[in-house]
Structures are given as structure tokens and as C-alpha cells.
Amino acid sequence: MLAAEEERWAAEQRHVLDVEFIQEHTSGFEAFAQKVNATSWEEIEGESGLSRRDIEEAGRVYVEAEKVIGVYGMGLPNMCMASRTSLP
């Protein structure tokens, strides 16, 4: 995403990222971006279990999509006990 942002801005003067939202509603984005850019593909592939090709393809689909819904989940193993662990 960060590479796509740089490429699109250089080529078309258009953003991939919602930079206005990032500036208004987040903190530490520059430090985050620096950390991402300093992380090797070897480390990313090792930690994620995905190939660089697959990650870049997912990024391309995301960038080219008209609309996107982001979903985060803790996974089925953590959710099967959710009612028991979420109660006081």
C-alpha cells in the first residue's frame, strides 16, 4: 500500500491512501510507515506464512477496488469461548 501510494502520487498526483483521514484521525503513521519500509520481505513472508507474490496481488486487488470492507477477526479457536470469556 505504501509503495502503491508513492507510485500513484508520482505518476498521477492522486492518493491511494486516505491521507486526510490519516492526518485527522491517527497518530504515529509516519513511524509505522518507516517500520514497514524497514521490514524485509523475508521477515514479512516468514511471519505471515504468505508469499510476497500473494501479498502484492492482494494489495493490487485492494488498490484497484472501487470500495473495500476491512474485517479483522481473532479466528475460530478464540471465538468458540467468547461468550464465557467476555462475561464479567
C-alpha positions in Angstrom: 0.0 0.0 0.0 2.8 2.4 0.8 4.6 1.6 -2.4 1.3 2.0 -4.4 0.8 5.4 -2.7 4.2 6.6 -3.7 3.8 5.3 -7.3 0.4 6.7 -7.9 1.3 10.1 -6.4 4.4 10.3 -8.6 2.5 9.3 -11.7 -0.9 10.9 -11.3 -0.8 13.2 -8.3 -3.6 11.1 -6.8 -3.6 9.3 -3.5 -4.2 5.6 -2.8 -4.4 6.2 0.9 -6.9 8.5 2.5 -4.2 10.9 3.7 -6.8 13.4 5.0 -8.3 10.7 7.3 -4.8 9.5 8.4 -3.8 13.1 9.3 -7.0 13.9 11.2 -7.7 10.6 12.9 -4.5 8.8 13.5 -1.2 9.3 15.3 2.2 7.7 14.6 1.6 6.9 11.0 5.0 8.1 9.9 6.7 5.9 12.4 4.5 3.0 11.3 5.4 3.6 7.6 9.1 3.8 8.4 8.8 0.4 10.3 7.0 -1.2 7.3 9.6 0.1 4.8 12.4 -1.2 7.0 11.0 -4.7 7.3 12.4 -7.2 4.9 10.2 -9.3 2.6 11.9 -12.4 4.2 10.6 -11.3 7.6 7.1 -10.5 6.2 6.8 -13.8 4.4 8.1 -15.7 7.5 5.8 -14.1 9.9 2.7 -14.1 7.7 3.1 -17.5 6.0 2.3 -15.9 2.7 4.5 -15.3 -0.3 5.5 -11.8 -1.5 3.6 -12.5 -4.7 0.4 -13.3 -2.9 0.7 -10.3 -0.6 1.4 -8.0 -3.6 -1.5 -9.5 -5.5 -3.9 -8.9 -2.6 -2.6 -5.3 -2.4 -3.2 -4.8 -6.1 -6.8 -6.1 -5.8 -7.3 -3.7 -2.8 -5.9 -0.7 -4.6 -7.9 -1.3 -7.8 -11.2 -1.9 -5.9 -13.9 0.8 -6.0 -14.9 0.0 -2.5 -13.4 -2.1 0.3 -14.6 -3.5 3.6 -11.9 -4.4 6.1 -12.6 -7.2 8.6 -10.4 -8.3 11.4 -11.1 -11.4 13.5 -9.3 -13.4 16.1 -10.1 -16.6 14.5 -12.4 -19.5 15.3 -10.3 -21.0 18.1 -10.5 -17.8 20.1 -14.2 -17.2 19.3 -15.5 -20.6 20.5 -15.1 -19.5 24.1 -16.0 -15.8 23.5 -19.3 -15.9 25.5 -17.6 -17.4 28.5 -14.5 -15.2 28.4 -16.3 -11.9 27.6 -18.6 -12.1 30.6 -17.6 -10.5 33.9 
